[in-house]
Amino acid sequence: MQYVGLLAPIAFVFALSAIAQVSSLRKEVQELKEELQANEKNR
């Protein structure tokens, strides 16, 4: 049970990394949506 305290900082780092990647993916998806909308208007 005492090992759980040692794993908490590692889990925190992984959580921050996951949040950063989700943010990056959201930005990329938004850019792709805008690109698709621009292509739809050009047709």
TATA-V312567 format. One record per residue. PHI is phi in whole degrees, -180 to 180 (NA if undefined). Layout:
BEGIN
phi->(PHI | PHI)
END
This chain:
BEGIN
phi->(NA | -73 | -75 | -60 | -63 | -76 | -83 | -59 | -63 | -67 | -63 | -63 | -63 | -64 | -65 | -62 | -63 | -64 | -63 | -64 | -69 | -63 | -61 | -63 | -65 | -61 | -63 | -66 | -64 | -63 | -63 | -66 | -61 | -64 | -65 | -64 | -65 | -65 | -69 | -64 | -71 | -80 | -78)
END
